[in-house]
Amino acid sequence: MKILKMLMIIGLCSMWALGLFAGGSAQNLSASEILQKSVQAQYPDIYVATFQLASIKPNQPDNVSQLKVSKKGSDKAVAEILAPPEAKGQKILRVGDDVKVFFPDICKIVPLTSKTTILGTNFSSTDILRVDLVKDYNATLLGNETLNGQVAYKLELKAKDETVAYDRVLYWISQKDFLALKGEFYTQSGKLLRILTFSDPKILGGATRMSKFVIEDALQAGVKTTSTIQEMEVVKDLPDSLFDEKELLKSCGK
């Protein structure tokens, strides 16, 4: 129950957390097509990956955790907590818009909101388990900008409905390889909540992908969370039972 208490304490606040590049005439692409290519470049359709999260706050020791994330398509994902020891074995399950946390020690499943942060980090359950930007947002191309020496598309993303964690996002995507470079996340009133930067491209799952994400809290100076993909395997399929609540309950004998 420790993770549940932690979630209740930090409240319902807002992961981004995480294909292959396809060629074509970039200058003829629509904003939606650019966004689609970026999602495909960063995230395989079906994969298993290990993430390390580090929550950094001024004058406090770093809070480090590790997750094993299994994702199937755009609507099924499960994150198993590998560390810290007190939360090991707990799972965060997402099927469609439903996100829940499974506690094996008490054999109980508890609903979460898309904006609930996890493990004391700035990453929400949506950031970790839901990366279908094309489905969740309407995209508009604002123009081109140079960011960190790279020419990038600058997109504005507007949430299609209220189930999405962030109402508006400014998103920069490299024109060279369609990998995301930066994101800014805003409330409906226009207040900046999070600043996300992508870095450290590496070969993961057979393709070059950004391996490090840093989310900075725009409302609290010095508060940020880093997410590092330690390893990734692209697989042909994952069993649906992996994302089944009944199967989770069976695993603890209930």
LOLUM-93632 format. One record per residue: x negated, y, z of N, C-alpha, C in turn; residue in three letters. Coordinates in steps of 0.1 Angstrom, whole numbers, padded with zeros to 4 digits, always signed. Each point is the difference from the previous one (the first is absolute). Layout:
# LOLUM-93632
XYZXYZXYZALA ...
END
This chain:
# LOLUM-93632
-0008-0012+0000+0008+0012+0000-0009+0013+0000MET -0013-0002+0001-0008+0012+0001+0001+0009-0012LYS +0000-0006-0012+0001+0008-0012+0014+0008-0001ILE +0010-0007+0005+0014+0007+0000-0001+0012+0009LEU -0006-0001+0012-0001+0011+0009-0008+0011-0006LYS -0010-0004-0008-0009+0010-0006+0009+0008-0011MET +0007-0008-0007+0009+0006-0011+0010+0010+0006LEU +0006-0004+0011+0010+0008+0007-0006+0013+0005MET -0013-0001+0005-0006+0012+0005-0004+0010-0011ILE -0005-0005-0011-0004+0009-0010+0011+0005-0009ILE +0012-0007+0002+0012+0005-0006+0001-0004-0015GLY +0011+0005-0006+0003-0003-0014-0006+0011-0009LEU -0013+0000+0000-0007+0010-0009-0005-0007-0012CYS -0003+0008-0009-0005-0005-0013-0014-0006+0002SER -0027-0044-0043-0009-0007-0005+0001-0001-0012MET -0009+0014-0001+0001-0002-0015-0007-0013-0003TRP +0004-0002+0010-0010-0005-0003-0003-0006-0009ALA +0004-0014-0017-0011-0007-0007+0006-0007-0012LEU -0017-0026-0079+0003-0004-0014-0012+0003-0008GLY +0002-0002-0008-0011+0002-0009+0002+0012-0010LEU -0011+0007-0003+0001+0012-0008+0004-0005-0014PHE +0010+0007-0006+0004-0003-0014-0003+0012-0008ALA -0006-0002-0012-0004+0011-0008+0012+0007-0007GLY -0003+0010-0007+0011+0007-0007-0004+0015-0002GLY +0009+0007-0006-0003+0014-0003+0006+0008+0012SER -0009+0004+0009+0004+0006+0013+0007+0013-0002ALA -0003+0008-0011+0006+0013-0002+0015-0001-0003GLN +0004-0012-0004+0014-0002-0004+0009-0006+0011ASN -0006-0002+0012+0006-0007+0011+0010+0010+0007LEU +0011-0005+0005+0009+0007+0008-0005+0000+0014SER +0005+0008+0009-0004+0000+0014+0003-0014+0006ALA +0011-0006-0003+0004-0013+0005-0010-0011-0004SER -0004+0001-0013-0010-0010-0005-0013+0002+0006GLU -0005+0012+0003-0012+0003+0007+0000-0007+0014ILE +0011+0003+0007+0002-0006+0013+0000-0015+0000LEU +0007-0006-0010+0000-0014-0002-0014-0006-0002GLN -0008+0006-0008-0013-0004-0003-0009+0001+0013LYS +0002+0010+0008-0007+0002+0012+0003-0012+0010SER +0013-0002+0001+0004-0011+0009-0006-0014-0004VAL +0001-0002-0013-0006-0013-0006-0015-0001+0002GLN -0007+0012-0001-0014+0000+0002-0004-0004+0014ALA +0007+0005+0010-0004-0002+0014+0006-0013+0006GLN +0012-0004-0004+0006-0011+0007+0004-0011-0010TYR -0005-0012+0002+0005-0011-0008+0014-0003+0004PRO +0007-0007-0009+0014-0003+0003+0002-0010+0011ASP -0009-0010+0001+0000-0010+0011-0014-0001+0005ILE -0002+0002+0013-0013-0001+0005+0000-0003+0015TYR -0012-0004+0005-0002-0001+0015-0013+0008+0003VAL +0001+0009+0009-0012+0008+0003-0001+0002+0015ALA -0013+0003+0004-0003+0003+0014-0003+0015+0001THR +0007+0007+0009-0002+0014+0003-0006+0002+0014PHE -0009+0010+0001-0004+0004+0013+0005+0015+0002GLN +0007+0002+0011+0005+0013+0003-0007+0006+0012LEU -0004+0013-0001-0007+0006+0011+0007+0014+0003ALA +0006+0001+0012+0007+0012+0004-0010+0009+0007SER -0002+0012-0005-0010+0009+0006+0007+0012+0006ILE -0003+0003+0013+0006+0012+0007-0011+0006+0008LYS +0000+0014+0000-0010+0007+0008-0002-0005+0014PRO -0012-0002+0005-0003-0003+0013+0006-0014+0005ASN +0003-0008-0010+0004-0014+0003-0007-0010-0008GLN -0002-0012+0006-0007-0011-0008+0009-0004-0012PRO -0006-0004-0011+0007-0004-0011+0008-0012+0003ASP +0013+0000-0005+0009-0012+0002-0001-0008-0013ASN -0006-0012+0000-0002-0008-0012+0008-0012+0000VAL +0007-0002-0011+0008-0012-0002-0002-0006-0014SER +0005-0013-0001-0002-0007-0013+0013-0007-0004GLN +0003+0001-0013+0012-0006-0005-0003-0008-0012LEU +0008-0011-0001+0000-0008-0012+0014+0002-0007LYS -0001+0007-0012+0012+0004-0007+0002-0010-0012VAL +0012-0005-0001+0004-0008-0011+0012+0007-0007SER -0002+0003-0013+0010+0007-0007+0005-0007-0013LYS +0013+0000-0002+0006-0007-0012+0009+0010-0007LYS -0004+0005-0011+0009+0009-0007+0001+0013+0007GLY +0011+0007-0003+0001+0014+0007+0009-0001+0012SER +0006-0011+0003+0010+0000+0011-0003-0010+0011ASP -0011-0008+0000-0003-0009+0010-0015+0001+0005LYS -0001+0002+0013-0014+0001+0005+0001-0004+0015ALA -0011-0006+0005-0002-0003+0014-0014+0003+0005VAL -0001+0007+0011-0013+0003+0005-0002-0007+0014ALA -0009-0009+0000-0003-0007+0013-0012+0007+0007GLU +0002+0003+0013-0010+0007+0008-0010-0010+0004ILE -0013+0002-0003-0011-0009+0003-0007+0006+0013LEU +0000+0013+0002-0006+0006+0011+0007+0014+0002ALA +0001+0004+0012-0007-0004+0013+0007-0013+0005PRO -0007-0006+0010+0004-0013+0005+0014+0000+0006PRO +0004+0011+0007+0013+0001+0006+0012+0000-0010GLU -0003+0003-0012+0010+0001-0010-0001-0011-0011ALA -0011-0009+0001-0003-0010-0010+0012-0009-0002LYS +0003-0003-0012+0011-0009-0003+0013+0007-0003GLY +0002+0012+0004+0012+0008-0003+0000+0003-0015GLN +0012+0001-0005+0001+0002-0015+0010+0011-0003LYS -0003+0008-0009+0009+0010-0005+0005-0004-0014ILE +0013-0002-0001+0006-0006-0012+0008+0011-0007LEU -0001+0000-0013+0008+0009-0008+0006-0008-0012ARG +0014+0001-0001+0007-0006-0011+0010+0011-0005VAL -0002+0005-0012+0008+0011-0004-0003+0012+0008GLY +0011+0006+0005-0002+0012+0009+0000-0003+0015ASP +0001-0013+0003+0000-0004+0014-0014-0003+0005ASP -0004+0006+0011-0013-0002+0006+0002-0004+0014VAL -0006-0011+0004+0001-0006+0014-0013-0005+0005LYS -0001+0000+0013-0012-0006+0006+0004-0012+0008VAL -0009-0011-0002+0002-0013+0006-0010-0002+0012PHE +0006-0003+0012-0008-0003+0012+0000-0015+0003PHE -0011-0007-0004+0001-0015+0002+0000-0004+0015PRO -0005+0009+0009-0001-0004+0014+0014-0001+0006ASP +0009+0009-0005+0014+0000+0006+0010-0005-0011ILE -0005-0004-0012+0008-0005-0011+0011+0010-0003CYS -0003+0012-0003+0010+0010-0002-0004+0009-0012LYS +0010+0004-0008-0002+0009-0011+0007+0013+0003ILE -0008+0012-0002+0006+0013+0003-0001+0009-0012VAL +0011+0006-0003+0000+0009-0012-0009+0013+0002PRO -0006+0004-0011-0008+0013+0000+0006+0009-0010LEU -0003+0013+0001+0003+0009-0011-0012+0002-0009THR +0003+0005-0012-0011+0002-0010-0011+0010+0005SER +0004+0008+0010-0009+0011+0005-0007-0004+0013LYS +0003-0012+0005-0007-0004+0012-0014-0003-0002THR -0009+0006+0008-0014-0002-0002-0004-0013+0007THR -0012-0006-0003-0003-0013+0005-0014+0001+0007ILE -0001-0008+0011-0013-0002+0006-0007+0013+0004LEU +0008+0010+0004-0005+0013+0004-0008+0008-0011GLY +0003-0003-0013-0007+0007-0011+0010+0010-0006THR -0005+0007-0010+0009+0009-0008+0006-0008-0012ASN -0002-0013-0001+0006-0007-0011+0014-0005+0005PHE +0010+0002-0009+0013-0005+0003+0001-0014-0006SER +0011-0007+0004+0003-0013-0006+0001+0001-0015SER +0005+0011-0005+0002+0003-0014-0014+0001-0007THR -0009+0007+0007-0014+0002-0006-0007-0014-0002ASP +0002-0009+0009-0006-0013+0000+0007-0010-0010ILE +0013+0000+0001+0007-0010-0007+0008+0004-0013LEU +0001+0013-0002+0009+0004-0011-0008+0010-0008ARG -0004-0004-0012-0008+0008-0009+0007+0001-0014VAL +0013+0000+0000+0007+0001-0013+0004+0014-0002ASP -0010+0008-0004+0002+0015-0002+0009+0002-0011LEU +0000-0008-0011+0008+0002-0012+0015-0002+0004VAL +0002-0010+0008+0014-0003+0005+0005+0011+0009LYS -0008+0005+0009+0004+0009+0011+0000+0014-0004ASP -0007+0004-0010-0001+0015-0003+0002+0003-0015TYR +0006+0012-0002+0000+0006-0013-0012+0009-0002ASN -0008-0002-0011-0013+0006-0002+0001+0011-0010ALA -0007+0011+0003-0001+0011-0010-0015+0004-0001THR -0005+0002-0012-0013+0003-0003-0002+0016+0002LEU -0008+0004+0009-0002+0014+0003-0011+0006-0009LEU -0009-0009-0004-0012+0005-0008-0012-0008+0003GLY -0012+0005-0003-0012-0006+0002-0009+0008+0010ASN -0007-0007+0008-0010+0007+0009-0012-0008+0002GLU -0011+0007+0003-0013-0007+0002-0001-0002+0015THR -0002-0013+0004+0000-0003+0015-0013-0009+0002LEU -0009+0004+0008-0012-0007+0003-0007-0004-0013ASN -0001+0010-0009-0007-0002-0013+0007-0008-0010GLY +0013-0004+0003+0007-0009-0009+0013+0008-0005GLN +0002-0001-0013+0012+0006-0006+0012-0009+0004VAL +0010+0006+0006+0011-0008+0005+0014+0006-0004ALA +0009-0009-0001+0014+0004-0002+0006+0004+0014TYR +0007+0011+0000+0007+0004+0013+0015-0003-0002LYS +0005-0009+0008+0014-0003+0000+0007+0005+0012LEU +0013+0003-0002+0009+0003+0011+0010-0012+0001GLU +0001-0006+0011+0009-0012+0002+0011+0005+0010LEU +0012-0002-0004+0012+0003+0008+0007-0013+0003LYS +0003-0003+0013+0006-0012+0005+0014-0001-0007ALA +0003-0013-0004+0013-0002-0006+0012-0001+0010LYS -0004-0004+0013+0010-0001+0010-0006+0002+0014ASP +0008-0001+0010-0005+0003+0014-0007-0011+0006GLU +0000-0012-0006-0007-0012+0006-0015+0001-0002THR -0005+0009-0008-0014+0002-0003-0006+0009+0011VAL -0012-0004+0004-0007+0006+0012-0002+0015-0002ALA -0004+0004-0012-0004+0014-0003+0009+0006-0011TYR +0005+0012+0003+0009+0006-0010-0007+0005-0013ASP -0012+0005+0002-0007+0006-0012-0015-0003+0002ARG -0006-0004-0012-0014-0003+0000-0007+0007-0011VAL -0011+0006+0002-0009+0004-0011-0011-0010-0001LEU -0002-0005-0013-0008-0012-0002-0010+0003-0011TYR -0013-0002+0003-0010+0002-0011-0005-0014-0004TRP -0001-0002-0014-0004-0012-0006-0011+0002-0010ILE -0010-0007+0001-0012+0001-0009+0005-0003-0015SER -0004+0009-0009+0003-0002-0014-0009-0011-0006GLN -0011-0002+0007-0010-0010-0005+0005-0014+0001LYS +0005-0004+0012+0003-0014+0003+0014-0001+0006ASP +0007+0010+0002+0013+0000+0006+0000-0003+0015PHE -0011+0000+0006+0000-0003+0015+0004+0013+0007LEU +0008-0002+0011+0004+0012+0008-0012+0006+0007ALA +0000+0013+0001-0011+0007+0007+0005+0007+0013LEU +0012+0005+0000+0005+0008+0011+0015+0000+0001LYS +0006+0001+0012+0014+0002+0001+0003+0010+0012GLY +0010+0008-0002+0005+0009+0011+0014-0003+0002GLU +0004-0002+0012+0014-0005+0003+0007+0011+0008PHE +0012+0003-0004+0008+0011+0005+0014-0004+0005TYR +0005+0008+0010+0014-0003+0004+0009+0007-0009THR +0013-0002+0002+0010+0006-0009+0000+0016+0001GLN -0004+0005+0012-0001+0014+0002-0013+0006-0006SER -0009-0008-0005-0012+0005-0006-0012-0001+0009GLY +0001-0005+0012-0012+0000+0009-0009-0012-0004LYS -0013+0003+0000-0010-0010-0003-0002-0009+0012LEU +0002-0013-0002-0002-0010+0011-0013-0007-0001LEU -0004-0005-0012-0011-0009-0001-0008+0004-0012ARG -0013-0002+0001-0009+0001-0012-0008-0013-0001ILE +0002-0006-0012-0006-0013-0003-0011+0001-0010LEU -0012-0005+0003-0011+0000-0010-0004-0015-0003THR -0003-0003-0013-0004-0013-0004-0015+0001-0004PHE -0008-0010+0004-0014+0000-0003-0005-0014-0001SER -0013-0001-0002-0008-0013+0000+0006-0010-0010ASP +0000+0003-0013+0004-0010-0010-0009-0013+0001PRO +0007-0011+0000-0008-0013+0001+0008-0011-0009LYS -0007-0011-0003+0007-0011-0007+0007-0007+0011ILE +0013+0000-0001+0009-0007+0009+0011-0008-0008LEU +0001-0013+0002+0009-0007-0008-0002+0000-0015GLY -0013+0001-0004-0004-0001-0014+0001+0014-0007GLY +0003+0011+0006+0001+0013-0006-0006+0011+0009ALA -0003+0011-0006-0005+0011+0008+0012+0007+0007THR +0000+0001+0013+0011+0007+0007-0006+0008+0011ARG +0007+0010+0005-0004+0008+0011+0001-0009+0013MET -0011+0000+0007+0000-0009+0012+0002+0007+0013SER -0001+0013+0000+0002+0007+0012+0010+0011-0001LYS +0009+0001+0010+0010+0011+0001-0001+0007+0013PHE +0001+0013+0000+0000+0007+0012+0012+0009+0001VAL +0008-0002+0010+0012+0009+0002-0003+0009+0012ILE +0000+0013-0003-0002+0011+0010+0014+0005+0004GLU +0001+0002+0013+0012+0007+0005-0001+0015-0001ASP +0009+0005-0009-0001+0015-0002+0005+0008+0011ALA +0007-0006+0010+0005+0007+0012-0009-0001+0012LEU -0010-0009+0000-0009-0002+0011-0014-0001-0005GLN -0008+0010+0003-0013+0001-0005-0009-0011+0006ALA -0007-0007-0009-0009-0010+0004+0006-0014+0001GLY +0013-0001-0002+0007-0013+0001+0001-0006-0014VAL -0005-0012-0002+0000-0006-0012-0001-0015+0001LYS +0003-0007-0011-0001-0015+0000-0006-0004-0013THR -0010-0009+0001-0006-0005-0012+0004-0015-0002THR +0003-0003-0012+0003-0014-0004-0010-0005-0010SER -0006-0011+0002-0010-0005-0009+0005-0014-0004THR +0000-0003-0013+0003-0013-0005-0013-0008+0000ILE +0000-0010+0009-0013-0008+0002-0001-0010-0011GLN +0011-0006-0004+0000-0010-0011+0014-0001-0005GLU +0001-0005-0013+0013-0001-0007-0001-0012-0009MET +0011-0007+0000+0001-0012-0010+0013+0002-0007GLU -0001+0000-0014+0012+0000-0008+0004-0014-0002VAL +0013-0003+0003+0005-0014-0001+0012+0000-0010VAL +0003-0012-0005+0010-0002-0010+0014+0001+0007LYS +0001-0005+0012+0013+0001+0007-0002-0002+0015ASP +0010+0004+0007+0001-0002+0014+0014-0006+0003LEU +0001-0010+0010+0013-0006+0003+0009+0010+0006PRO +0013+0000-0004+0010+0009+0006+0002-0003+0015ASP -0004-0012+0004+0002-0003+0015-0009+0009+0008SER -0011+0006-0006-0009+0008+0007+0007+0013+0005LEU +0010+0004-0007+0007+0012+0003+0014-0002+0005PHE +0003-0012+0005+0013-0004+0005+0001+0001+0016ASP +0009+0007+0005+0001+0002+0014+0003-0013+0007GLU +0008-0009-0006+0003-0013+0006-0012-0009+0002LYS -0009+0001-0010-0012-0007+0000-0010+0005+0011GLU +0000+0013+0002-0008+0006+0011+0005-0005+0013LEU +0013-0001+0002+0006-0004+0013-0003-0015+0002LEU +0000-0008-0011-0003-0014+0001-0014-0002+0005LYS -0009+0009-0004-0014-0002+0003-0003+0001+0015SER +0010+0006+0007-0002+0001+0015+0010-0009+0007CYS +0007-0008-0008+0008-0010+0006+0014+0005+0004GLY +0005+0010-0007+0013+0005+0003+0009-0001-0012LYS 
END
